[in-house]
Amino acid sequence: MRTVQVALLLADIVALAAAAPTNDENANVYPPFCALLRLGDGDTVVEPELEASPTKPEELLNLNMTVADPKWLSSLVDLKDPNAPKAKEKPTQGEDTVRDKMWTTWTAAAIAVAKKDSNGKSEVETLKHKYNLNNAQAAQLNELQHAVSKLADRAFAIYEAATKAADTAPPTDAQIKATINEALYGVKAQSTPLDISKLFAGPAATYAAGCSGSHTTVANTVAGVLYCLCAAANSYATGQKSCGQGGPTMPTWEAGALPLPTTWHEIRKYCPVEKTEKLTAETIDAKLSSAMKQFKPGSSSLYIGPKGTGTCDGSNNDVCFKLTTSSNPGTADDYNKLEWIAKLKQAAKDIRQRTKANQKNRDTKLELQRLTEEAQIAAQRAYLSPISAPNKDSKKQPQATPDPEKQKACDRHTNKTACEAKSCKWTSDKEETGTHCKPKDGEGQTNKAGAGDGTAGEQKKEKKCKGKLEDACTKAPE
């Protein structure tokens, strides 16, 4: 019996010795965590850079105000002092959602084009001279007004949508870097000296408490994991260096307490400062993937480093990191419970969101520029545009002409709901905003009858057939 007890004791001693830290045992494990640490080194540039949001299409809005009826401009601004026109108060009578929304934009454009420059010339005069509008006839100007107004409405609707989207703009460089620092050090900005207590989820009074357990107690930062791989418990004194024989003296934790902040300098000797020149989503993904590959499944646990005999205590049971999990370790939920993994994934996601937002901003700017140029081209060609000649058959054919008041009332609405609420017709099946509001069929039109049709034609026929039978009246002459 005694022989058996001695044998078991010797077996335990051998097992403990075999599990104790040895030189270089984590030499191939810790480098990916150094690579992650360097994401926070230096003044890193986040790429792609954040594209500026689109600006209000002032050129187009000013041109629209220039070609509009002068009475409209004078209804918006007080022109008593031509050198300092002032916006008038918004009318309070009547309900006009378009006017209420656009008043500030309209008055800003009116002031911009009405104000005199140092030569005593207003922007209205400058633009009219630039586009030869003084040579255009009334019909040409009327057609130009309608065309430019539609383009201005469309541009403002696009700009307004972009402004609303800017309220959910992607994170800035500072915000992305703060997220990364939280993953590395547990704080938005690295402190000097390093606050060791922020590296662990729980109080971590001992190596075993900080390096072995659930996600609520163990290291929840990259720096904390390095303290588990390259440092040892206070009781360890064999002189072995788990992260490399050529490295510094192996740092140790305090007795029943966290490591001293001064030990961080020793840890960083294993991970020399090296600036990451360009911080991209792909860079974060690649470095995080390399670090996550260091995890090895155990029994209801995930390990980084040697497994030891079941507990990472930084002494007899090895220097390692152990996360207790479900009975089926290695699921996405297991990894995402570690805050440093979740934070780095979020930083990569934020950069990708920036890429999409940048493309949308570029597309919006290009569309606003296109609409502005289309309006400018229309203005340049206005005085050259042909004036429609009267239809030769106009006296015979009833001509449907738009009712200007009804057309104008519908044109003012740039969203579907407001348009239909005012008994107008929305002509687009794809867009909810824009210049698609028109009078309903049969509304906003008047018929001008010719001599042979309509009311006048019937009167002529009645006079011709007076006193005759219908057949005699309608019979063709022989």
TIKOL-658214 format. One line per 10 residues: number of its first residue (from 1); their letters; for each residue x, y, z of C-alpha. Coordinates in Angstrom, 3 decimals. Example, Ala and Ser with C-alpha at 12.3 -4.5 7.8 and 13.67 -1.06 7.14 Angstrom:
# TIKOL-658214
1 = as = 12.300 -4.500 7.800  13.670 -1.060 7.140
This chain:
# TIKOL-658214
1 = mrtvqvalll = 0.000 0.000 0.000  2.812 2.384 0.937  4.518 1.607 -2.387  1.388 2.661 -4.278  1.153 5.954 -2.338  4.785 6.787 -3.054  4.265 6.034 -6.742  1.236 8.331 -6.928  3.126 11.099 -5.136  6.024 10.810 -7.565
11 = adivalaaaa = 3.583 10.903 -10.485  2.043 14.117 -9.151  5.479 15.676 -8.737  6.441 14.740 -12.300  3.158 16.111 -13.638  3.612 19.390 -11.791  7.189 19.716 -12.944  6.199 19.000 -16.504  3.523 21.658 -16.303  5.754 24.383 -14.866
21 = ptndenanvy = 6.829 27.239 -17.173  9.724 26.557 -19.491  11.833 28.672 -21.783  10.249 29.620 -25.109  7.003 27.709 -24.545  4.971 30.796 -25.560  7.554 32.173 -27.991  5.388 31.249 -30.982  2.119 32.229 -29.308  2.574 35.802 -28.108
31 = ppfcallrlg = 3.729 37.570 -31.369  0.172 37.901 -32.822  -0.819 39.752 -29.650  2.140 42.081 -30.072  0.865 42.770 -33.595  -2.524 43.732 -32.144  -0.836 45.938 -29.549  0.864 47.899 -32.320  -2.532 48.949 -33.701  -2.444 51.576 -30.958
41 = dgdtvvepel = 1.179 52.656 -31.392  1.875 56.127 -32.762  -0.415 58.522 -34.605  -2.002 55.976 -36.910  -3.942 57.156 -39.960  -7.341 55.533 -40.476  -8.091 54.659 -44.085  -10.124 55.474 -45.995  -10.313 59.052 -44.779  -13.792 60.274 -43.917
51 = easptkpeel = -15.312 62.044 -46.928  -16.856 65.452 -46.239  -20.645 65.588 -46.419  -22.274 67.250 -49.465  -22.882 70.992 -49.198  -26.041 72.859 -50.132  -26.217 73.373 -53.948  -26.014 77.165 -53.628  -24.974 77.791 -57.243  -28.118 76.108 -58.502
61 = lnlnmtvadp = -30.371 77.708 -55.873  -28.970 81.156 -56.712  -29.484 80.584 -60.433  -33.052 79.479 -59.747  -33.673 82.713 -57.834  -32.073 84.750 -60.648  -34.301 83.419 -63.435  -37.464 83.405 -61.310  -40.142 86.088 -61.448  -38.660 89.241 -59.830
71 = kwlsslvdlk = -41.853 89.561 -57.784  -40.951 86.347 -55.988  -37.525 87.693 -55.010  -39.020 90.941 -53.677  -41.520 88.917 -51.623  -38.620 87.217 -49.837  -36.238 90.068 -49.033  -36.398 93.739 -48.133  -34.510 95.631 -50.868  -34.679 99.113 -49.357
81 = dpnapkakek = -30.917 99.010 -48.895  -29.529 97.254 -52.024  -26.169 96.888 -50.313  -27.666 95.006 -47.386  -30.862 93.163 -48.346  -32.651 91.561 -45.410  -34.854 88.497 -45.231  -38.509 89.228 -44.652  -40.492 87.534 -41.926  -42.130 84.315 -43.016
91 = ptqgedtvrd = -45.855 84.822 -43.644  -48.000 83.275 -40.956  -51.306 83.176 -42.774  -52.364 79.906 -44.380  -50.813 76.479 -44.207  -47.941 75.954 -46.627  -45.540 73.164 -45.666  -43.247 73.801 -48.633  -42.963 77.504 -47.844  -42.399 76.824 -44.158
101 = kmwttwtaaa = -39.628 74.305 -44.888  -37.943 76.262 -47.671  -38.235 79.831 -46.356  -34.728 80.003 -44.896  -33.200 78.474 -48.041  -35.164 80.774 -50.354  -34.311 83.933 -48.423  -30.622 82.983 -48.280  -30.573 82.593 -52.079  -32.513 85.840 -52.543
111 = iavakkdsng = -30.058 87.779 -50.363  -27.089 86.224 -52.191  -28.304 87.291 -55.643  -29.722 90.684 -54.603  -26.710 91.977 -52.680  -24.552 94.510 -54.523  -20.825 93.867 -54.902  -18.040 96.457 -54.639  -18.812 97.562 -58.201  -22.455 98.152 -57.387
121 = ksevetlkhk = -23.627 95.128 -59.358  -25.884 92.407 -57.972  -25.488 88.679 -58.597  -28.743 88.789 -60.564  -27.207 91.278 -62.971  -23.952 89.303 -63.154  -25.670 86.002 -63.937  -28.059 87.537 -66.461  -25.098 89.059 -68.267  -23.111 85.798 -68.045
131 = ynlnnaqaaq = -25.903 83.765 -69.646  -27.196 86.472 -72.052  -30.577 86.313 -70.356  -31.231 89.971 -71.155  -31.438 88.900 -74.803  -33.966 86.160 -74.107  -37.629 86.674 -74.910  -40.417 86.225 -72.379  -41.379 82.782 -73.712  -37.768 81.606 -73.523
141 = lnelqhavsk = -37.394 82.899 -69.961  -40.657 81.266 -68.925  -39.460 77.906 -70.234  -36.088 78.372 -68.491  -37.771 79.247 -65.186  -39.745 76.020 -65.225  -36.699 73.879 -66.154  -34.362 75.393 -63.551  -37.034 75.261 -60.848  -37.456 71.521 -61.349
151 = ladrafaiye = -33.684 70.968 -61.190  -33.378 73.084 -58.040  -36.198 71.176 -56.341  -34.597 67.873 -57.244  -31.172 69.003 -55.992  -32.542 70.269 -52.693  -34.421 66.999 -52.095  -31.169 65.070 -52.644  -29.236 67.422 -50.361  -31.902 67.191 -47.669
161 = aatkaadtap = -31.768 63.376 -47.751  -27.963 63.498 -47.462  -28.222 65.860 -44.482  -30.530 63.454 -42.667  -28.135 60.583 -43.428  -25.290 62.627 -41.916  -27.024 62.348 -38.541  -25.916 58.701 -38.550  -22.464 59.396 -39.965  -19.763 56.734 -39.424
171 = ptdaqikati = -17.357 57.139 -36.483  -14.475 59.599 -36.732  -10.777 58.678 -36.549  -10.743 59.581 -32.851  -13.743 57.356 -32.125  -12.276 54.382 -33.997  -8.923 54.758 -32.225  -10.728 54.987 -28.874  -12.485 51.675 -29.596  -9.143 50.061 -30.445
181 = nealygvkaq = -7.530 51.425 -27.264  -10.359 49.935 -25.230  -9.567 46.557 -26.801  -5.859 46.940 -26.044  -5.840 48.630 -22.622  -9.432 48.856 -21.362  -9.529 52.658 -21.674  -10.260 55.040 -24.561  -6.831 56.675 -24.251  -3.724 54.913 -22.953
191 = stpldisklf = -2.521 56.336 -19.654  1.026 56.721 -18.342  1.771 54.790 -16.257  -0.494 52.027 -17.488  -3.525 51.340 -15.287  -3.093 47.581 -14.812  -6.514 47.240 -13.142  -8.246 48.129 -16.439  -6.701 45.126 -18.196  -8.875 42.549 -16.430
201 = agpaatyaag = -12.632 42.049 -16.209  -12.574 41.233 -12.484  -10.436 42.276 -9.518  -7.748 39.721 -10.524  -5.945 39.729 -7.183  -3.800 36.785 -8.317  -2.374 35.471 -11.566  -4.807 32.522 -11.505  -7.816 34.837 -11.057  -6.790 37.061 -13.967
211 = csgshttvan = -5.670 34.349 -16.372  -8.026 31.432 -15.751  -11.818 31.649 -15.485  -14.933 33.075 -17.117  -15.115 36.210 -19.253  -16.327 38.136 -16.191  -13.003 37.757 -14.371  -10.124 37.068 -16.783  -8.091 39.436 -18.957  -10.450 41.347 -21.249
221 = tvagvlyclc = -7.719 43.267 -23.085  -4.809 42.385 -25.352  -2.346 43.760 -22.782  -3.953 41.576 -20.123  -3.486 38.451 -22.260  0.210 39.325 -22.640  0.504 39.496 -18.836  -0.789 35.919 -18.812  1.593 34.659 -21.527  4.829 36.486 -20.730
231 = aaansyatgq = 4.653 37.086 -16.953  4.454 34.659 -14.026  2.964 34.421 -10.570  4.806 35.915 -7.618  5.740 32.440 -6.343  7.532 31.542 -9.574  11.328 31.792 -9.291  12.989 29.285 -11.619  14.288 31.902 -14.051  12.607 30.428 -17.113
241 = kscgqggptm = 11.383 32.843 -19.822  8.204 31.612 -21.476  8.171 34.246 -24.237  11.815 33.778 -25.247  15.194 33.084 -23.688  16.620 36.182 -25.307  14.015 38.388 -23.660  14.138 40.333 -20.404  13.767 38.848 -16.961  10.324 37.311 -16.747
251 = ptweagalpl = 8.004 39.861 -15.054  5.974 38.625 -12.107  2.728 39.548 -10.424  2.697 40.862 -6.869  1.806 38.554 -3.989  -1.998 38.585 -3.942  -2.099 41.642 -6.199  -1.771 42.835 -9.775  1.638 43.389 -11.385  3.225 46.778 -10.778
261 = pttwheirky = 2.892 49.304 -13.638  6.686 49.253 -14.038  6.487 45.657 -15.288  4.770 46.893 -18.442  8.109 48.162 -19.700  9.429 44.597 -19.469  6.410 43.242 -21.369  6.921 45.830 -24.114  10.506 44.668 -24.550  8.945 41.559 -26.048
271 = cpvekteklt = 6.736 43.837 -28.195  8.795 46.863 -29.280  6.748 49.915 -30.278  6.125 49.881 -34.016  3.700 52.288 -35.638  0.964 50.875 -37.869  1.126 53.254 -40.828  -2.383 52.683 -42.179  -5.244 51.451 -40.064  -7.717 49.634 -42.310
281 = aetidaklss = -10.487 47.127 -41.699  -8.406 44.511 -43.509  -5.408 45.157 -41.236  -7.506 44.679 -38.110  -9.168 41.550 -39.518  -5.856 39.926 -40.434  -4.174 40.619 -37.084  -7.228 39.581 -35.083  -7.566 36.366 -37.076  -3.923 35.493 -36.393
291 = amkqfkpgss = -4.384 36.056 -32.648  -7.607 34.038 -32.480  -5.878 31.080 -34.132  -3.761 30.747 -30.980  -6.792 29.500 -29.037  -6.929 25.739 -28.492  -10.027 23.892 -27.293  -9.937 22.105 -23.967  -12.644 20.474 -21.914  -15.247 23.254 -21.615
301 = slyigpkgtg = -12.524 25.812 -22.148  -10.321 27.641 -24.630  -6.562 27.952 -24.049  -3.795 30.195 -25.280  -0.426 28.667 -24.497  0.263 25.257 -22.902  -2.677 23.555 -21.208  -0.764 22.576 -18.073  -2.757 20.382 -15.720  -5.986 22.337 -16.057
311 = tcdgsnndvc = -5.425 25.726 -14.420  -3.233 28.609 -15.514  -1.689 29.749 -12.256  1.570 31.220 -13.551  3.635 28.786 -11.525  3.287 25.028 -11.200  0.427 24.884 -13.694  2.073 26.981 -16.367  1.775 30.463 -17.796  -1.212 30.535 -20.121
321 = fklttssnpg = -4.650 32.022 -20.657  -7.726 29.879 -20.045  -11.325 30.885 -20.766  -14.004 28.628 -19.341  -16.815 28.051 -21.821  -19.731 25.773 -22.544  -19.210 22.066 -23.079  -18.739 22.810 -26.767  -15.940 25.413 -26.796  -14.989 27.477 -29.809
331 = taddynklew = -18.333 28.998 -30.834  -18.571 32.611 -31.946  -20.352 33.458 -28.703  -17.400 32.162 -26.692  -14.967 34.450 -28.486  -17.259 37.480 -28.557  -17.614 37.363 -24.775  -14.008 38.535 -24.635  -14.272 42.293 -24.859  -11.018 42.802 -26.753
341 = iaklkqaakd = -12.252 40.582 -29.587  -15.657 42.285 -29.734  -14.069 45.761 -29.700  -11.627 45.010 -32.513  -14.437 43.555 -34.626  -16.428 46.730 -33.985  -13.510 48.930 -35.068  -13.209 47.018 -38.358  -16.975 47.312 -38.871  -16.832 51.069 -38.246
351 = irqrtkanqk = -14.169 51.494 -40.928  -16.248 49.483 -43.405  -19.246 51.667 -42.615  -17.063 54.656 -43.474  -16.250 53.151 -46.879  -19.952 52.833 -47.722  -20.758 56.322 -46.429  -17.893 57.818 -48.456  -19.196 56.256 -51.657  -22.694 57.570 -50.973
361 = nrdtklelqr = -21.326 61.073 -50.323  -19.333 60.992 -53.558  -22.380 59.851 -55.529  -24.486 62.619 -53.983  -21.896 65.298 -54.775  -21.651 64.128 -58.376  -25.435 64.202 -58.775  -25.677 67.705 -57.295  -22.918 68.864 -59.624  -24.682 67.259 -62.598
371 = lteeaqiaaq = -27.964 69.020 -61.792  -26.162 72.347 -61.365  -24.380 71.981 -64.701  -27.633 70.986 -66.422  -29.256 74.180 -65.140  -26.259 76.274 -66.227  -26.352 74.783 -69.725  -30.087 75.482 -69.944  -29.418 79.109 -68.962  -26.624 79.433 -71.539
381 = raylspisap = -28.906 78.201 -74.318  -32.103 79.941 -73.226  -31.847 82.942 -75.574  -31.039 80.584 -78.468  -33.877 78.143 -77.847  -36.590 78.117 -80.541  -39.915 79.683 -79.742  -42.808 77.398 -80.617  -44.858 78.753 -83.551  -48.666 78.752 -83.255
391 = nkdskkqpqa = -50.278 75.556 -84.542  -51.888 76.110 -87.965  -54.835 74.027 -86.887  -55.209 75.833 -83.596  -58.481 77.357 -84.786  -59.873 73.918 -85.520  -58.361 71.813 -82.701  -59.187 72.411 -79.046  -55.917 73.175 -77.273  -55.427 71.895 -73.730
401 = tpdpekqkac = -53.298 74.397 -71.862  -52.168 74.091 -68.252  -53.773 76.317 -65.691  -50.732 78.256 -64.390  -52.093 78.534 -60.871  -52.913 74.828 -60.594  -49.553 73.871 -62.164  -47.684 76.168 -59.814  -49.568 74.856 -56.786  -48.640 71.262 -57.644
411 = drhtnktace = -45.030 72.076 -58.568  -44.381 73.343 -55.052  -44.768 69.875 -53.524  -41.646 67.698 -53.590  -42.888 64.695 -51.662  -45.642 62.229 -52.533  -47.731 62.602 -49.375  -47.979 66.395 -49.568  -48.652 66.221 -53.322  -51.591 63.856 -53.084
421 = aksckwtsdk = -52.953 65.712 -50.054  -53.334 68.784 -52.276  -55.353 66.865 -54.937  -52.406 66.635 -57.304  -51.034 63.535 -59.034  -47.655 61.890 -58.186  -46.145 60.683 -61.472  -43.248 58.550 -60.190  -43.518 54.906 -59.126  -39.929 54.748 -57.860
431 = eetgthckpk = -39.294 57.943 -55.895  -41.089 59.393 -52.879  -39.457 62.823 -53.315  -38.549 65.020 -56.257  -40.328 67.015 -58.964  -43.046 64.526 -59.816  -46.125 66.438 -58.603  -48.514 67.363 -61.452  -52.173 68.368 -61.807  -54.522 65.419 -62.171
441 = dgegqtnkag = -55.700 64.493 -65.673  -58.437 66.879 -66.681  -57.520 69.312 -63.922  -55.389 72.377 -64.307  -56.255 72.515 -68.068  -58.559 74.675 -70.147  -59.752 73.963 -73.678  -59.520 76.632 -76.333  -62.032 75.681 -79.020  -61.448 76.354 -82.697
451 = agdgtageqk = -64.042 77.614 -85.163  -64.948 74.144 -86.432  -65.220 72.340 -83.105  -66.436 72.833 -79.594  -68.855 75.544 -78.681  -68.123 77.890 -81.596  -68.336 75.046 -84.123  -71.684 73.909 -82.813  -73.040 77.445 -83.055  -71.957 77.682 -86.713
461 = kekkckgkle = -73.572 74.324 -87.519  -76.776 75.366 -85.795  -76.969 78.527 -87.913  -76.274 76.633 -91.162  -78.952 73.965 -90.483  -81.639 76.319 -89.315  -84.965 75.364 -91.014  -83.517 72.259 -92.686  -83.962 68.560 -92.109  -81.018 66.766 -90.535
471 = dactkape = -80.340 64.741 -93.722  -80.368 67.845 -95.860  -78.045 69.570 -93.459  -75.502 66.767 -93.258  -75.655 65.746 -96.943  -72.460 66.444 -98.775  -72.699 69.029 -101.569  -72.903 67.568 -105.078
